[in-house]
C-alpha cells in the first residue's frame, strides 16, 4: 500500500488477495482477504485509508469464506462488491456497520473475480468463477442477467473495457484470453495467449484495442484486438507466476505487475529496456495490486 515503502498495515492471520482504490476517495483502498491462503477459514473485507499518520483501518467486514476479489461501485461511494470461495458475491455498504446488503449465490465453485463497469450510463457487474463461467449482474436485480460459457478451465480474471460499453475480457486456466459482448451470447474473440494458465488481464486506459495478460509462465504479453496472431509486446523478468497486472491510469505505455516471486515490477513497454523498477518489500506472495486514479505514483 501507499507509495513504495511508505505505508504498511498488517492484518494478522489474513492473506490479501485483491486491493482496489476507491474511485471517489483519494487514499482509500478496499482489500479482499482470506485466512490460511484461502484454503479454509473465513474472509475479511478491509477498508483502509492513508492519512498523515499512516494507514488506518476504517472498516472491516467478515464473511464465512475467503474473499478473493473486490470492486467499488461506480455510482455510490460507499458501496462495494466482493467475491468469495463459496461461489457467492456480497454487496457491502461502508456507511453501515452490519453485514452485506445482499448476497448473490449462483456460481457453483469459487467466485474468483468481480468488476464493476467503468462506462457511464449502465451499472453492470461481471463475475468470473472456477465453475468456468462468467456472469453478468445488475446490482439492483436479485439474480444474474446472463451467464457466459465457453472457457474450458477456471476463470481467474474478468475485467470490463474502460472504453467499449458492454465489453469485458476474461483470463483462464485454459490458457486463453477471451473478449465478450454482453449484447451477444457467444464469445467475440478467443486468444490462445500463453502456453500456461493465465491468472490476470487488464485493458489499456488509452487504447481500446490493447490488453495485457499475465501468466504462470512468468511472462506478460500485450494483445492488439485487431491482430491477435502474435503479441505486440512480451515482458520477461518475473521468476514465478504473475498474479496480477494493471495498466497505469496516467501513462499509456506504463503497467505494473505482481508475482509469487514476492516482487512488484513496473514496466514501460515502449522502451527498449522495459523494466523500470523492481520492488522487493513484500515478504510473502504478492497477490493484489492497484494504481490510484487520484495520486500519481501511488500503488
Order of alpha helices (4+ residues) and beta strands (2+ residues): beta-beta-beta-beta-beta-beta-beta-beta-beta-beta-beta-beta-beta-beta-beta-beta-beta-beta-beta-beta-beta-beta-beta-beta
